[in-house]
Amino acid sequence: MHISAKTEYACIAILELASRYNEQAPVRIKDISERHGIPNRFLVQILLQLKGAGLVNSIRGASGGYRLASTPKEVSLGQVMAIVDGHSGDIYQNSENSTPLSAVLLSNWNQILSKQQETLHQITFADLLEQAQGQSEAMYYI
């Protein structure tokens, strides 16, 4: 499974917005960019794409920023990944001749892809936040 930088940055941005879902103030791009080391210009493009898909809302003005449009429980990892990368649902054969060997290989790749997509769509950003909180609680400093 290949995860592009764009997908990683989009998921981090959504996680940041999800972590602040209950706050009144929108999250500024600069805050996300600086906190996570994401290039500001790239983040702007990503958030505009997510806004176009209806996952985030933008608030204009000096105190503006972005907010998650739905609850973190309603947004899945697979949903964000599909919006950002636009993955199709199937793998297609590249060779010119279809043989029993190539057909069985293609069939198995598509089964794996289907299970992968199913799993990604089951993982919500609420689940990811819960996992992240568990990791930060388990850490200790000397």
Secondary structure, 3 states (H helix, E strand, C coil): CCCCHHHHHHHHHHHHHHHCCCCCCCECHHHHHHHHCCCHHHHHHHHHHHHHCCCEEEECCCCCEEEECCCHHHCEHHHHHHHHHCCCCCCCCCCCCCCHHHHHHHHHHHHHHHHHHHHHHHCEHHHHHHHHHHHHHHCCCC
